[in-house]
Structure formats: structure tokens, C-alpha cells
Amino acid sequence: MSANLWVEQFRALHARARKGPPLAEDERKRYVAAREQFARALTAAQGMSLAPGLSARRTFRIAQGLQVDLSFALGPLRTLTLDVSVGGFSVMMHKPPADSEEPEFTLRLPGNQEPVKGRAKMVSSQRKLGTHRVSFSIHGLAEKDMDRLEMSLFDMALERIK
């Protein structure tokens, strides 16, 4: 099967999974396996390698500007993400937070979806011409919010493939 045909079949299955009714058990298993396969292709294209036992669908990133509100000890910050994954996100900041700080965040998803909320922990900071690219890992996200975020990431990835 050609890659284009596979992507089109995955796109159709993803659309059915998103809209409901719930997929039959055999189709749901096929969908979950296809999501993992698609995510593995994306992580490979991004030059990322997966540690043994990690799921590609919980690892791949999408370069996307989504509004995120962070609550720091010094005050709130509203900014846009540079990239997003189920495991975390990156933003630009004038100054990175303290290593020990774990701000609450609210991440707005595309469309009229409910935002996802959790806690973030800085995992890296890179100085960039008077500002910093700060990457956060996500903690305390409810499973249903993790699933909604993952579904949105697949939506965004599929939008970019024509």
C-alpha cells in the first residue's frame, strides 16, 4: 500500500474516531495501532529517537502556536507555544523560572474545545538573543485531557499533510 493511501485511510479512521459513535473493538485496536505507526513516522521525520517502552503517540511534537497561560510565583504569563506534545511544550520567555517552580498551566486547544489544565516543570532553557526558549514537561493532566490533547495533535499533524 502506498504511503498516500495509508494516510488517507488513517485520516478517515481518525475522523470517525473523533466524531463517534465509538469504534467497534477490532476497529479501535486497528486505530490505536495506526496512531502509533503514524506517530513513529513523525518522530522519525523529526529526528527523534524513542527510548525503549515509550509510545511515539505520546512523544511526537507539533510546531504549533497555541495559547498557554502559566501561573508563576512572580505573576501570570500568557504566551504562545512553539511546539507541543502530550508530554510537554516550549515557549519563549524573557527569563526562565526557578528550577523548583511548577506552575499551573491552561493550554487552549484549537476550535471551541475545553482547554487542558495541569502543572508544568521546566526541563530545559536555551538562551536566544535576549530571550529564552523554555521547555516544560506536563504533569497532573487527567487521562481524558491527555487523550483530548493527543487527539488534537493528530488533527494538527493530519492538517499539514495534503
C-alpha positions in Angstrom: 0.0 0.0 0.0 1.3 3.4 -0.9 2.1 5.9 1.9 -0.5 8.4 0.5 -3.3 5.7 0.5 -2.3 4.7 4.1 -2.5 8.3 5.3 -5.9 8.8 3.6 -7.2 5.6 5.3 -5.8 6.7 8.6 -7.4 10.2 8.1 -10.8 8.6 7.5 -10.4 6.3 10.6 -9.3 9.2 12.7 -12.3 11.3 11.6 -14.7 8.5 12.6 -13.0 8.1 15.9 -13.2 11.8 16.6 -16.9 12.2 15.6 -18.3 8.9 17.1 -20.1 6.8 17.7 -17.4 4.8 19.5 -15.4 2.5 17.2 -16.1 -1.3 17.4 -13.4 -3.0 19.5 -11.5 -4.5 16.5 -11.6 -1.2 14.7 -10.5 0.7 17.8 -7.4 -1.6 18.1 -6.6 -1.0 14.5 -6.9 2.7 15.1 -4.7 2.8 18.1 -2.0 0.7 16.2 -2.3 3.1 13.2 -1.9 6.1 15.5 1.3 4.6 16.9 2.6 3.9 13.4 1.8 7.4 12.2 3.4 8.9 15.3 6.5 6.7 14.8 6.8 8.1 11.3 6.5 11.7 12.7 9.1 11.1 15.4 11.5 9.6 12.8 10.9 12.6 10.5 11.7 14.9 13.4 15.0 13.1 14.0 13.8 11.9 17.4 14.6 8.5 18.8 12.3 6.7 21.3 13.6 5.2 24.5 12.5 1.5 24.8 8.9 1.2 26.0 7.9 4.8 25.2 4.9 5.4 23.0 5.5 7.5 19.9 2.0 8.9 20.1 2.8 10.3 23.5 6.1 11.7 22.3 5.8 13.3 18.8 5.7 17.1 18.7 3.8 19.6 16.6 5.2 23.0 15.9 2.1 25.0 16.7 1.3 28.3 18.4 -1.3 27.5 21.0 -2.2 30.0 23.7 -1.0 28.9 27.1 -1.4 30.6 30.5 1.2 29.9 33.1 0.9 30.9 36.8 4.3 31.7 38.2 5.2 32.9 41.7 6.1 36.3 40.1 2.8 36.5 38.3 0.9 35.1 35.4 2.2 34.8 31.8 0.1 34.4 28.7 2.2 33.3 25.7 2.1 31.0 22.7 3.7 27.6 22.4 6.5 27.0 19.9 5.8 23.3 19.9 3.5 20.9 21.8 3.4 17.2 22.6 1.4 15.2 25.1 4.4 15.2 27.3 5.2 19.0 27.2 5.6 22.2 25.4 8.1 25.0 24.7 7.6 28.8 24.9 9.7 31.9 24.7 10.3 33.8 27.9 12.4 36.8 28.9 13.7 34.9 31.9 13.3 31.2 32.8 11.6 30.3 36.0 13.4 28.8 39.0 14.2 25.1 38.6 12.0 24.3 41.5 8.9 26.1 40.3 6.0 24.0 38.9 3.4 26.5 37.6 -0.1 25.6 36.8 -1.0 26.0 33.1 -4.0 26.2 30.9 -3.5 25.2 27.3 -6.1 26.3 24.8 -6.8 23.7 22.1 -7.9 24.6 18.6 -11.6 25.2 17.9 -14.1 25.5 20.7 -12.6 22.7 22.8 -12.2 22.9 26.5 -8.6 23.8 27.4 -6.4 21.3 29.2 -5.1 22.2 32.6 -2.2 20.7 34.6 1.2 21.5 36.1 4.4 22.2 34.2 8.0 21.6 35.2 10.9 23.3 33.3 13.1 20.7 31.7 15.4 23.0 29.7 16.2 26.6 28.9 18.2 27.9 25.9 19.3 31.5 25.7 18.2 33.0 22.3 19.2 36.7 21.6 17.9 38.4 24.7 15.2 35.8 25.4 15.0 32.1 26.4 13.4 29.1 24.8 12.0 27.3 27.8 10.7 23.7 27.6 8.3 22.3 30.1 7.1 18.8 30.9 3.4 18.3 31.7 2.3 16.8 35.0 -1.0 16.2 36.6 -3.0 16.1 33.4 -6.2 14.0 33.7 -6.2 11.0 31.4 -9.2 12.4 29.5 -7.4 15.7 29.0 -4.3 13.7 27.8 -6.5 11.9 25.3 -8.1 15.2 24.1 -4.6 16.8 23.7 -3.4 13.7 21.8 -6.4 13.8 19.5 -5.8 17.5 18.8 -2.2 16.8 18.0 -3.2 14.2 15.4 -5.7 16.6 14.0 -3.0 19.3 13.6 -0.5 16.8 12.1 -3.1 15.5 9.6 -4.0 19.1 8.6 -0.4 19.6 7.4 -0.4 16.5 5.1 -2.3 17.1 1.9 
